[in-house]
Structure formats: structure tokens, C-alpha cells
Amino acid sequence: MKKGFYILGFVLFLASCSTYKKVQVIKDALSKADSTNAALIAKKPKVDSAAIIKGILNKIDLAKIDFTTMNAKFKVDYETLKNADNYIVNVSIQKNKAIYLTVRGAMGVIGLKALINKDSVVLIYPLSKKVERKPLSYLQEVLKIPLTYATVEDLVIGNPIFMNNTNIVSYKNNNGKLQVGLMGALFKNLIVLNEDNTKILLLKLDDVDINQHRTCDISYSDHTIFGKFQFPQFRDISIVANNKLAIHMEVKEFGFDEPLKYTFAIPKLGKRK
């Protein structure tokens, strides 16, 4: 198992979109009592379509899953050009504080435990009894993405990423599904919403710097209602950079706002890498 994947390797990037305009026609029938000439006048007031789309995206942002704690069991399959494998990953999250990951391979053997917090990553290899502590920037070095703790947390939860501080550059309706193109400082971002615009089905990200040659598709499906939120139990991540990586994540069990189940003690740390 590779370190980058162990941390659940997550990543990014987009495509582009064409434009879409929505016009509403309102017909008013006007008549004059003392005139024999009645007129029907069709009015076409201007509609701020961009404001409508922005309103939809604001609702999506408000629908991001909010929680205090989360426990889950993921079945994770991954495939690269050279190999493929699958794992069971137990996850416990204390929001804005810590993410605990326990990765099991064949025969249920634990290959890695990882603790991610806002400033560091602790990697524990039970088989070799090796322990490493690295700064959070280690994730950026391995994955070549500007990951923050909040971004990693959103990826595990199933919330959309890199949608803050973006501008709408395009939008259209494709077979009843709204597609919106966004531009941020680091990434171009295309999102595809379901028919009633309540959840994101596809997130496509592309590095603004074309020299990076990095693209990523993240699809979300099998949403399960949790209070006022919708939790996607299936995620497919396809990453194309210098290499290709495909990850399928299936949530086998999950619970929110309960005591943490998959925490672990940190052994005496080895030399900081």
C-alpha cells in the first residue's frame, strides 16, 4: 500500500461549459372599456439568470453536511496503470480537530493507521512498528494539491471541494440537469446538479495552470437522507496527472454525532521526517 493512497489520496480539477439563458414570458391582457380595439401584449422582462444560478449554488453550500463527529466504514477499490487493490478503511472524525484512519488489507490485517489534524499527520505502520510524524504540508507534497485540513475533511464526508471564492463563468441545462462552470484562483470547476438542484452529482476540476496537466472527476451517488442533509454513500474519483488513478469508495456503515469509534493511541513517535 502506498502512502499517498493510504491518506485516501484525493484530488482535483475540471472541464468547461457552454452558456445557458433562461427567459420567462409573461402575458398580460389589457382591455379598454370604451374602445372596440382590445390588445394582448406579451411582455418579456429581463431575468437575471446568473443571480438565479448563484442562488442555487448558495443553497448547495448551505446543504453541506454539518456535524460534530462522524464514524464510517469504507470499502475502497483503487486502480493505477501498474496495479489494483482494495481495502477496508475505518474512519472517525471530530470536526475541525482530527481524522482517524485505520486501513485494512487482505485477511483484515491492519497495514496503516493515520491521524490527521490541522498541523500534522501521524503515520503508524503496525507490522513494522514504525511511527512517523510529518507536517500537514506532507499531504500537499505527496498529492501535489493545496490540501488543507478542511478540504480533507470535506472529501471524506462527501462535501464538494474548492467551491469557495469562485465566480460563475457558464451555465446550461443538459437533459434536465444544470451544469455550472466556476472559476477560482487555483481551479476551474464544473458541477452537475440533479433534476431539482438539491445535490451535486458530478464535480470536475482542472488546474488553472495548464502546465500541471491535472484533471479529476468526482461523482456522488446513492444519497441517503441524514436529518436535513443528503449523504452520498458512493463516490468515484478519477484522477489524471502524470499517472492515472481510479478510486471507488463505498460507505458500508456510517453515523453522525455519536461517540468516536475508531480512535487509537499514538505510540512514542519516531524521528520527525
N, C-alpha and C positions, 0 to 999 in steps of 0.2 A: 504494500500500500504506500502510496506516495504522500508526502507531507501536504502538498498543495491540495490534494483531493480530501485528505483527512479533515481539513478545516472546512470541508464541504465545498471547496473551490467554487466560487460564484462569480459571475461576471456579466459583461455588458456589451451593448451597442446597437444600431438602427438601420433604417432604410429611409424612404422618403414617401411623400404623399402628394396627391393632386388636390385641387381645390373643390370645395363644395359650397353652394349657396342655397339658402332656404328662403323662399319668398311666400308670404301669406297674402291671399287676395280676399278682401272684404267688400261685399256688395251692399250698397245702401240704396234703397228705393225711395226716391223723393217725389212727391206729387204736389201740385198747386191746385187748391180747391176751385178757383175761378178761371182755370185755364184748361183748354182742351188738349194741350200738349203735356203729357206726363213723361218724365225722363228717368231712366235707370242708369245710374252712374257707378261704374266699377272703380273702386279706389285701390291703389297698390302702395300702401305706406311702406317706408323703408324699415327693414327689420335688421337689427344689429346681430347678425348670425354669430360673429365672433364672441359677443357677450353671452349668447346662449350656450355656446360650447364651453366658454370659461366657467359658466355656472355649473355645467355638468361635471367638469373636472374638479371644481371645488367640492361638489357633493361626493365625488370619488375619494378626494383627500380626507373628507370628514368621515368616510366609511372605513378608513384604515383601522385595522383591528387594534383595539386598545386593551390593555391587560396589566396585571401586576406580576403574575407568574404564569408559566406555561410548561407543561410536560408533554412529550410526544415520543413516539417510536416511528422511525422512518425505515422503509426498505429502499435502499439506494442502489441503482444499477448505473454503471458508467462504462463508456467505451471510448477508446482512443484509436489512432491508426495502428498502434502496436499491440494493445491488449484490451481485455474487458474483464470486469469482475462485479461482484455485488456484495453489499454489506447491510448489516442492521445497525442503525445509529440511534441511540437513546439520547434525548435532549431535554435539559431543564434550563429554563431561563428565568432570571429575576430581572425584570425590566430596568433598563438603564444602568445595570450593575454587572451582571455576569451571565455567561453562556457556558454550560457544561455539556460536553460531548463525549460519549463513550461509543467507540466503533468496534463492532464485532465482525470477524470474517468467518471463514469456514469453520464448521463444528462449534460455532459460538465462542470461539477464542477471542479475547479482547486484544486487539492489536494496538490501540491507541486510546488515550484519554486526553482531552484538551479542555483547558479553562481559558476563556476569552473574556477580558474585561476592558475597561476604557483605555488602559495604557499598556497592557501586556498580554502575551499569550504564553501559557504554560503547557508544554507537551510532555506527556508521560507515556513511556513505552514499557508496559508491564513485562513483556517477555525478556527484554534486555535489561530491565530495571534502570533504564536511562531516563533522566529528567532534564528538560531544558526550559529555560525561561527567556523569552525574546520580547522586544518592544512590539507594540501593535503594528508598527510600520513593517514588521516582518511579513504580514499578510499582503501588503502592497508590493513588497519585493518579490514574493513568490508568485502572486497572481497578476502583477503588473497593472493593478487598478487602484485608484484612490479610495480604498475602503476605509470607512470609519466604523466605530463600534455600532452606531445606529443603523448603518447600511447592512452590516452582517445580521443584525437582529431582524430587520425587515425581511431580508432574504429567507431566513429560517421560518419566520411567521407566515410569509406569503404575501406581505405588503409590497406594492410597487416601489421601485427604487429610482433615484435620480430624476424625480419629477418636480422637485422644488426649484424655485428661481428659474423657471423656463418660460419661454414665450411661444404662443401658438403661431405656427407658420403655415399650416394647411389643415384642411378637414374635408371629409367627404363621407357619404353614406354608401356603403358597399353591401348589397343584398341585405339591407336592414340592419347592418352593424356599422356603427360610427367609427371611423378611423381618424385619429388626430395626430398630426405631426408637431412635435415640440422641439425647441432649440434651447440648449443650456450652454453653460460656459465650457463644459467638457464633452458633452454628448448630444448627438441628435437622437431623438426618441420618438418612436411611433407606437401608439397604443391602439388596440382594437377592443371595443366595448361590446357587451351583449346587447340583445334587441331593446331592452328597456333602460340601457345605460346605467345599470346599477353595479356592474363589476367588470374588471379588466380580464379579458380572455387571453390577450397576447401583448407582450411587451418586447419591442425590438429596439436595440441600442446600437449605435455606431459612434466610434470615436470621431470627434470633430477633426482631430489631426489625422488626415488620410494616410500619413506615413506609418501610422500604427497598424493599419490593416487588421483591425479587430472588430468583429461583429458578434452579436449574441441575440438569440431569440429565447424568451422565457414564456411558456404558455401555462395557464392556470385552468384547472377544470375540476369537476366533481365538488362544487362548493357546498359546504354544509353550514346551515344556519347556527350561529352561536350568539344568542341574545339578539342584538341589533346588527351583528356583523355576519359576514359570509366568509368561511374559512376554506380555502382551496386545498383539497386533500391529494390532488395530483399536480405535480409540476414537472415540466420537461424543459431542460436547459440545453441549448445547442450553442457551442462556442467555436468560432473560427478565428484563429490568430496565426501564429507560426505553426501551430498544430491544431487538430480538430478534437473536440471533446463533447460527448453527448452524455447527459446525466438525466436519469428518470428518478423522481422522488415520489414515493407513495406513502402517505401517512397511514399507519396501521392503527395507532391509538393516539388520542390527544385529550388534553384537559387544560382549562384555564382557571386562574385564580384559586389554585389549590396548593397545598404544601409541596415543596420541591421533592421529586422522587429520585432523580438521577445525579445527585451531587456526590462528591468524593473528596477525601482528604488529600492535600498536596504533600507528597513526600519531601524530604530535605532536597532543596534544589541543588543541581549541579552547577557547573560554571556557566555563567550567562554568556550566550552566544552572540 
